[in-house]
Structures are given as structure tokens and as C-alpha cells.
């Protein structure tokens, strides 16, 4: 499927390592003026949970200190929003939240902002079905551009939720954002890992060309007890909702993908090998067509001829995931292990068959991406490092989103073809048994 996709802007492919400073080593952002922020969404991505390390409010509090003023939280769940404000006001960050207002919709906030000072940034962490299109109710970026021109936007991934048939809408939003010159960053935080930037540095310093990327993501499904995650009609499946990070990391190293080349197969819930013994939810309450695959394996060609592959598995028990990402060039193997917790980079290079290991303890890519976003909003100039850089633009995020949907749809086509072949074969088998030819 061809699309009139915008040309990505020219920019550095990596970031100055001096900007990837651990959160506990950061120097508070200079200045005394309030830094007003609006949170769209009061859920886990914004305020944290026991299920993962995400928590944008926490990173902003450490980056901005007493300068942070959360002007409003926008969420239809008013009770949830009020609850998180109360929790914050009981902590040392009370100055950031003591005057925070709550609104059900962005329209309500806009109406209340007449003759008031605009915020410096919007942080969009609402469910993806409410953003990424030109359609009313699913157009939060367009609303911000219309009512708050010039205000920076941080958007969580994925940028939208619709299938490939709606992808042109997503690229239209991207085009409008680009033409407005609005500062916008998307939350593909793995690009900000120090290990990932080391991989980029090795490739650049040695003038290497990527030949292949190999991604593997094994989910510890036993700890996932949210029914929506297991329902493709609500979460859009593990590739779009979860595997999107590895689709993006693959593109970060391999470049743009020839979408027509994407091929994929799946292991599904109704196959013998797809039966899971430790599920915490009742899958019988989910329509059969909406149940997620247990394994999705995909391959594709990059525009430059390189080959990519990604296997996502809903297979492990316990709580720890198993994730690895490999990049191959002439003479080099770069393997990223355990990127979400304690990243390790394993390197094999020419002239040495042995592998070397680099460890990156206590790295926080969530903080690095927020820190660089804020520095760009503030136009921070630091003589000790290069200018801040957004590594995941909206345009880039759209293409990673496109790849994730292409994988899902390719796997569903292969499943449909397999089932159709079985249905055609069954009457023939019955015919032989009954003596009918």
C-alpha cells in the first residue's frame, strides 16, 4: 500500500551522550519562571503503577523542580484525576499541584483559558484512540494546534490506533504538525537508552551499513491481568500496543521499511501450541475473533535492501520479560539485552571472535527523553554538550505505527489463508472416507 508520506527532516541520527544524564545526577533547570504543563490523561503512563517504570509526572518533577506547575489534568474520570492530585499534594511536590484544575475535555480547558497565559507544553498520555486523526473526538493534536498554536506537545506511543486503511489520516496529522513547526516528541524511549546510543556511535564511527536487524520480545503474560490487553478490539493486539517499541527500534537502525514486503505468521489461541496455563483473565468473555495471538513472527525488507525480523511471544510466566535486539553489519554484531531493566550491550567486532559486554546500570530513557524535550522547549544552550535533540519525531513515529499495523494485518491474512485451506481440504478428506469423489 503506497502513501504520500512526508520526507523526514534532516537531523543527527543520534544524541550527544553528555545529555543522557541519570536522573539522580541532573542539575535542576535554571530559571525562576513557572513552567506550566497540561496533562491529558490521568492514567498509569502519566502517574505510574506497579506494572512498569513509566511515570511522566515523576520525571517532569525531577527535571523542573519548583518551576513545574501542572495547570490542569484533563480526563473524563474526574475522580481519578482528583485522587492523583491529592496524592501529589501530600508529597514534597505539592507546589506543582496545589493549584491544578481538572477538566473532562480539552474543550472545557480551552474555554476556561480565555485571557489566561498559555501553558508551555501539553503531555498527551490519554488512550491512543483519542488522538492521531482528523476526526472529531480523535483529534487531540489538531485541537491543540488550533487553540494553542506554538505550544509544545509530548505524545505517548502509539500515535493512533486505526488500521492501515486509516494510515493516510495519521500522516495528514504529521504533515500539519510539521508545517506548523510545532515542537513535538513521541514516547519511543528506547531510542534514548545509553546502550542504543552506543550502538549508533559504533555504526557511525566505523562508517557501517546495517545488513539486518533481529528483534525478539517475550512477554511474561502471567502478570497481565487487564482483560482489555487480551482483546484486540480494545488494545489492538500485542504488536501494535506493546511490540511497537521494537518496530520503532528496528526502524531506528534499519531505516524506512518497504511496507509491501512485510510478511508474518501467528500462533493463535485456538491452536494446540497456543494454549496458555497461567492466564489471570477469563478469555471466554472475549469474542474469539478478538483474542490475541500467542506468537507473531514477521520479516520485511528495508528500503536500502537490508532485512528485518521481529518475533513477539506471549509465552513466559512470572513477571520478568525477555527482550533482545540485534543489529548486524559487515564484521559487527551488536546485541542489546534486557533493554527495559538493566541493559547490556554485547559486541562482536572484526578481528576478534570473542564478545565484549558493556553494562548500563540505572539508565532511565524515560527521563532522558523528557529532559531533552524540556530543554528544547526552554531553548537550553549548554557549552558542555551539543544541543538537545528529539530522537522520535511525529513523522518517524507514524512510520513505526505503520509497520506495526502491517505486521498485524499480514499475520491475520496468513491465518485466514491457513483456515481457508483447511476448510477446502476437509470436504475432500470426508469425500474419501465416504467414497464420494
C-alpha positions in Angstrom: 0.0 0.0 0.0 1.5 3.3 -1.1 1.1 6.5 0.8 2.1 10.1 0.2 4.4 10.1 3.2 6.3 13.3 4.1 10.1 13.3 3.8 11.7 13.1 7.2 13.6 16.2 8.2 17.4 16.0 8.2 18.8 15.6 11.7 21.5 13.9 13.6 20.9 10.2 13.9 22.0 10.1 17.5 22.3 12.3 20.6 25.2 13.6 22.5 26.0 11.1 25.3 26.6 14.0 27.7 22.8 14.6 27.5 21.9 11.1 28.8 22.5 12.0 32.4 20.9 9.8 35.2 18.0 11.4 36.9 19.7 11.5 40.3 22.7 13.4 38.7 20.7 16.0 36.9 21.1 19.7 37.7 17.8 21.5 38.2 16.8 23.5 35.1 17.9 27.1 35.6 15.4 29.9 35.8 12.6 31.1 38.1 9.6 31.4 35.8 6.9 28.9 36.2 6.8 26.1 33.6 3.1 25.4 33.1 2.2 21.9 31.8 -1.1 20.3 31.0 -1.6 16.6 31.4 -4.1 15.0 29.0 -4.8 11.7 30.8 -4.6 10.7 34.4 -3.7 7.1 34.0 -0.7 4.9 34.6 1.5 6.4 31.9 1.2 9.8 33.5 1.3 8.9 37.2 2.9 5.4 37.4 1.7 2.0 38.5 3.2 -1.3 39.8 3.1 -2.7 36.2 6.0 -0.7 34.7 8.6 2.1 35.0 6.5 4.7 33.1 5.6 7.8 35.0 5.9 11.1 33.1 4.9 13.3 36.0 7.7 11.9 38.2 10.3 12.7 35.5 9.0 16.3 35.0 9.1 16.9 38.7 12.8 16.0 38.9 13.7 17.9 35.7 11.9 21.1 36.6 11.8 21.1 40.4 9.8 24.0 41.9 9.4 25.6 38.4 6.9 22.9 37.5 3.2 24.0 37.6 0.7 21.5 36.4 -2.0 23.8 35.2 -4.6 21.2 34.5 -5.3 17.5 34.2 -7.8 16.6 31.5 -9.5 13.2 31.9 -13.2 12.2 31.8 -12.5 10.2 35.0 -12.7 13.2 37.3 -12.4 11.1 40.5 -9.1 9.5 39.2 -7.7 12.9 38.4 -8.7 14.4 41.8 -7.2 11.4 43.5 -3.8 11.7 41.9 -3.7 15.5 42.7 -4.4 14.7 46.3 -1.6 12.1 46.4 0.8 14.7 44.9 -0.3 17.4 47.3 0.6 15.1 50.2 4.2 14.8 48.9 7.1 17.2 48.5 5.9 18.2 45.0 2.8 20.0 46.4 3.8 23.3 44.9 3.4 21.8 41.4 -0.2 20.6 42.1 -1.8 22.8 44.7 -3.5 24.9 42.0 -4.1 22.2 39.4 -7.5 22.2 37.8 -9.4 19.2 36.5 -11.4 19.2 33.2 -13.3 16.4 31.5 -12.3 17.5 28.0 -9.8 19.7 26.2 -12.7 21.9 25.0 -13.6 22.7 28.7 -10.0 23.6 29.4 -9.8 25.8 26.3 -13.0 27.7 27.3 -11.6 28.3 30.8 -8.3 29.7 29.4 -9.8 32.9 27.9 -7.3 35.8 28.7 -5.0 33.4 30.6 -1.4 32.6 29.9 -0.9 29.6 27.7 0.9 26.5 29.0 4.5 25.8 27.9 3.7 22.2 27.0 1.0 19.5 26.7 1.8 16.0 27.7 -0.6 13.6 26.0 -1.0 10.3 27.7 -4.6 9.5 27.0 -5.6 6.3 25.2 -4.4 6.2 21.6 -7.9 6.0 20.2 -8.4 9.7 21.1 -5.5 11.0 19.0 -3.7 10.8 15.7 -6.6 11.5 13.3 -8.5 14.4 11.8 -11.8 13.1 13.2 -13.7 15.0 16.0 -13.1 13.2 19.3 -10.0 11.5 18.0 -8.0 14.7 17.1 -6.3 15.9 20.2 -3.2 17.1 18.3 -5.4 19.1 15.9 -7.3 20.7 18.8 -4.0 21.8 20.5 -2.7 23.2 17.2 -5.9 25.2 16.7 -6.4 26.6 20.2 -2.8 26.7 21.5 -0.6 27.4 18.5 3.1 27.3 19.2 2.7 25.2 22.4 5.0 22.1 22.5 3.5 18.6 22.6 4.8 15.4 24.0 2.7 12.4 22.8 2.8 8.9 24.1 3.1 6.0 21.7 1.5 4.7 19.5 0.3 7.8 17.8 -3.1 6.3 16.9 -4.9 3.0 16.8 -6.7 2.6 13.5 -5.8 0.0 10.8 -3.7 0.6 7.7 -6.8 1.8 5.8 -6.7 4.9 8.1 -3.0 5.5 7.9 -3.3 8.4 5.5 -5.2 10.3 8.3 -2.2 9.8 10.6 0.3 11.1 8.0 -2.0 14.1 7.5 -1.8 15.0 11.2 2.0 14.6 10.8 2.1 17.0 7.9 0.1 19.6 9.7 2.3 19.4 12.7 5.4 19.7 10.6 4.1 22.7 8.6 3.1 24.4 11.9 6.7 24.0 13.1 5.3 22.8 16.4 7.8 21.1 18.7 6.6 17.6 19.1 8.2 14.4 20.6 6.8 10.9 20.7 7.4 8.5 23.6 9.6 5.9 21.9 12.0 6.0 24.9 14.2 3.1 23.9 16.0 5.4 21.4 17.3 7.3 24.4 19.0 4.3 26.1 22.7 4.8 26.5 23.2 1.3 25.1 21.3 2.2 22.0 23.2 5.4 21.5 26.5 3.4 21.9 25.3 1.1 19.1 24.6 4.2 17.0 28.1 5.6 17.8 29.8 2.3 16.8 28.0 2.3 13.4 28.7 5.9 12.7 32.4 5.9 13.8 33.1 2.9 11.7 31.0 4.0 8.7 29.0 0.8 8.8 25.9 -0.1 6.8 23.2 -2.2 8.6 22.6 -5.5 6.9 19.9 -7.0 9.2 18.0 -6.3 12.4 16.6 -9.1 14.6 14.2 -8.3 17.4 12.7 -10.7 20.0 10.2 -9.8 22.6 8.8 -12.4 25.1 6.1 -11.2 27.4 5.6 -12.5 30.9 1.8 -12.9 30.4 1.0 -14.2 33.9 1.4 -10.7 35.4 -1.0 -9.2 32.8 -4.5 -9.2 34.4 -6.1 -6.5 32.4 -8.8 -8.0 30.2 -8.5 -5.2 27.6 -4.9 -6.2 26.9 -6.1 -9.6 25.7 -8.8 -8.1 23.5 -7.6 -6.9 20.0 -10.7 -4.7 19.6 -9.6 -2.7 22.7 -5.8 -3.0 22.9 -5.3 -3.6 19.1 -3.1 -6.6 19.8 0.4 -7.1 21.2 2.3 -5.9 18.1 0.5 -2.6 17.9 0.2 -2.0 21.7 3.5 -3.5 23.0 5.7 -4.6 20.2 5.6 -1.1 18.7 8.7 -0.2 20.7 10.7 -2.9 18.8 9.2 -2.0 15.5 10.5 1.5 16.2 13.9 0.4 17.3 14.2 -1.7 14.2 13.4 1.3 12.0 15.8 3.4 14.0 18.7 1.2 12.8 17.4 -0.2 9.5 15.7 2.9 8.1 12.4 3.0 6.3 10.6 -0.3 5.6 9.1 -1.4 2.3 5.7 -2.0 3.7 4.6 -4.2 0.7 7.4 -6.6 1.7 6.0 -7.3 5.2 5.2 -11.0 5.8 4.0 -12.5 9.1 2.6 -15.7 10.7 1.0 -16.2 14.0 0.3 -18.9 16.6 -3.2 -18.4 17.8 -5.3 -19.1 20.9 -7.2 -22.0 19.2 -4.1 -24.0 18.2 -2.7 -26.6 20.5 0.6 -24.8 21.0 -1.2 -21.6 21.8 -2.9 -22.9 24.9 -1.7 -21.0 28.0 -1.9 -22.4 31.5 -1.4 -19.3 33.7 -3.8 -16.7 32.3 -5.3 -14.5 35.1 -8.2 -13.4 33.0 -11.2 -15.3 31.7 -10.6 -15.3 27.9 -14.0 -16.9 27.3 -15.5 -13.5 27.8 -13.6 -12.2 24.8 -15.1 -12.8 21.3 -13.0 -15.5 19.6 -12.1 -13.1 16.7 -10.7 -10.6 19.2 -8.4 -12.9 21.1 -4.8 -12.0 20.7 -2.2 -14.3 19.1 0.4 -16.1 21.3 3.2 -15.6 18.8 3.7 -13.3 15.9 6.7 -13.7 13.6 7.4 -11.1 10.9 10.1 -10.4 8.3 10.5 -7.4 5.9 12.9 -5.6 3.6 14.2 -2.1 4.4 14.3 0.4 1.6 18.1 0.1 1.4 17.9 -3.7 0.9 18.6 -4.8 4.5 16.4 -7.4 6.1 14.4 -7.0 9.4 12.7 -9.6 11.5 10.6 -9.4 14.7 9.2 -12.2 16.8 6.8 -11.3 19.7 5.7 -14.0 22.1 3.1 -14.2 24.8 4.7 -17.2 26.4 6.6 -16.6 29.7 5.2 -16.8 33.2 6.3 -15.0 36.3 6.9 -11.3 35.9 10.2 -10.7 34.0 10.1 -10.3 30.3 12.9 -11.5 27.9 13.8 -9.0 25.2 16.7 -8.8 22.8 17.5 -6.7 19.8 20.4 -7.4 17.4 22.0 -5.4 14.6 24.3 -6.9 12.0 26.8 -5.1 9.8 29.9 -6.3 7.9 32.0 -7.7 10.7 29.9 -6.5 13.6 27.2 -8.0 15.8 25.6 -5.6 18.3 23.2 -7.3 20.7 21.1 -5.3 23.1 19.8 -7.5 26.0 17.2 -6.6 28.7 16.6 -3.0 27.5 13.7 -2.3 29.9 15.5 -3.1 33.2 19.3 -3.4 33.2 20.5 -3.0 29.6 23.6 -5.0 28.5 25.3 -4.4 25.1 27.2 -7.4 23.7 29.6 -6.6 20.9 31.5 -8.7 18.4 33.8 -6.9 16.0 36.3 -7.7 13.3 39.5 -9.4 14.3 38.0 -10.9 17.5 35.6 -13.9 17.7 35.0 -13.2 21.3 32.3 -11.0 22.6 32.7 -8.0 24.9 30.0 -6.7 27.2 29.0 -3.2 28.3 26.6 -2.7 31.1 24.5 0.4 31.7 23.0 0.2 35.2 20.3 2.6 36.4 19.8 4.1 32.9 16.4 5.9 32.6 15.4 6.5 29.0 12.1 7.9 30.1 13.9 10.7 31.9 16.3 11.3 29.0 13.5 11.8 26.5 11.6 14.2 28.9 14.8 16.0 29.8 15.7 16.7 26.1 12.1 17.7 25.4 12.1 20.3 28.2 15.5 21.6 27.1 14.2 22.2 23.6 11.1 24.0 24.9 13.4 26.2 27.1 15.9 26.6 24.2 18.7 25.5 26.6 22.2 26.0 25.3 24.9 24.1 27.1 28.6 24.7 26.3 29.5 21.2 27.6 27.3 19.3 25.1 25.6 19.5 21.7 22.1 21.0 21.5 19.3 18.8 22.8 17.7 16.5 20.2 14.3 14.8 19.7 15.1 11.3 18.6 11.5 10.3 17.9 9.6 12.9 15.8 6.0 12.6 15.0 6.8 11.7 11.4 9.1 8.9 12.5 6.5 7.6 14.9 3.9 7.4 12.1 6.1 5.1 10.2 6.8 2.8 13.2 3.0 2.8 13.7 2.5 1.9 10.0 5.0 -1.0 10.4 3.2 -2.4 13.5 -0.1 -2.5 11.7 1.4 -4.0 8.6 2.7 -6.9 10.7 -0.6 -7.4 12.5 -2.6 -7.4 9.2 0.0 -9.7 7.5 -0.3 -12.2 10.3 -4.1 -12.1 10.1 -4.1 -12.7 6.4 -1.8 -15.7 6.8 -4.1 -17.1 9.5 -7.2 -16.6 7.2 -5.4 -18.3 4.3 -4.5 -21.2 6.5 -8.0 -21.6 7.8 -9.4 -21.4 4.3 -7.1 -24.1 3.1 -8.1 -26.3 6.0 -11.8 -25.8 5.1 -11.2 -26.7 1.5 -9.2 -29.8 2.5 -11.9 -31.0 4.9 -14.6 -31.9 2.4 -12.0 -33.7 0.2 -11.0 -35.8 3.3 -14.6 -36.5 4.1 -15.3 -37.4 0.5 -12.6 -40.1 0.5 -13.9 -41.5 3.8 -17.4 -41.7 2.4 -16.4 -43.0 -1.0 -17.5 -39.8 -2.8 -15.1 -38.4 -5.5 
